[in-house]
Amino acid sequence: MDICRDCQICGGCTYQGVPYEEQISNKFGEVRGLVERKDIKHEGLLPIEPAPCQYGYRNKMEYTFGDMVKDGPTTLGMHKKGHFMSIVTVDECQLVHEDFNKVLKGTLEFVQERGYSHYHKRKHTGLMRHLIVRRGVRTGELLINVCTSSEEGFDEQGYVDMINGLDLEHKVVGVLRTINDRLADAVYCDELRVLYGQDYYMEEIFGLKFKVSAFAFFQTNVEAIENLYSYAVNLIDDFENKKVFDLYCGTGTITQVLAQKASEVIGIEINEGAVESAKVNAALNGLDNCKFIAGDVFKVLDSIDDKPEVIVVDPPRVGMSTDAMDKIIGYGVDQIVYISCNPKTLVENLYYMQYYGYDVKTIKPFDNFAMTKHCECVTLLQKRG
């Protein structure tokens, strides 16, 4: 595939134009360097798992309305490299399905033709704020969410008609409008309006069905996360008929995979919306041995009497707090599987857990986000002694 038209100015990609073998070599080298500098003892730093697909893999994009130059024409896309106020229109992005580019282009033309203003980050005025496009890779469903301020004038029915008139491969199952009057340059939902269809799409992973609502977290690369979760689950020697804790469980994807063999899986997640989604999806799949609890991992663990036999952790980019790690280590389970989206905080946590009684058996990097700087890792820890 040709190098992206916008690779020199768009802040979305780091490795456009770099041969793929070099990309994954660099990512593996970064992980290796972090492990060595932190003096993490291990039995094996395994080869990096390449991305199943280097292009068109993202199932969600959040675009911003703005302009490239001050008071210039309205643009819609990603922030310019190193420029918070400038937005690059990315209607030829290679990391998404072509339907995303068509929806972006159609939305921008709709806005420009009607002369709608974009939201100004410093003046806090203007109508158009963000566009979020999500798709079910396995189901062929598309969910479109246009985010505006509460200013009057947006033609809701006209927007629905425009979207439904696009020549798309996917089926549009919902067109939404989110009202957001908060000052921060982020998507918040003061009010959600369903302009057409429904406020969710369906996805399938490991043969399980997932109902993904407008703002629910869901893994961005379905093919890659299926590979990663399969590897992570297979690291555990035996969890059949055992009690498993899935900590920082999100919407419970891996929780439900574990529940197909475990006697019970308890998922803990601080985001209440994600927990509600997890409960809905577990019921949808007929899994009654999943229990989901909303709250800070340490506080929840400190308040329940359940004792795990296996622990899986998948923390956010900041990693785990020492309080949470102390509680986890205190259970004394034989095996802990640590899934990380940030190698820097991973090695900090491994250093701590290594000091307090766990050996690092294997570390395996995964390239789930080709062309970008991001790298995930799966680590197996074994209780010493």
Secondary structure, 3 states (H helix, E strand, C coil): CCCCCCCCCECCCCCCCCCHHHHHHHHHHHHHHHHHHCCCCEEEECCCECCCCCCCCECEEEEEEEECCCCCCEEEEEEECCEEEEEEECCCCCCECHHHHHHHHHHHHHHHHHCCCECCCCCCCCCEEEEEEEEECCCCEEEEEEEECCCCCCCHHHHHHHHHCCCCCCEEEEEEEEECCCCCCCCCCCEEEEEEECCEEEEEECCEEEEEECCCCCCCCHHHHHHHHHHHHHHCCCCCCCEEEEECCCCCHHHHHHHCCCCEEEEEECCHHHHHHHHHHHHHCCCCCEEEEECCHHHHHHHCCCCCCEEEECCCCCCCCHHHHHHHHHHCCCEEEEEECCHHHHHHHHHHHHHCCEEEEEEEEECCCCCCCCCEEEEEEEECC
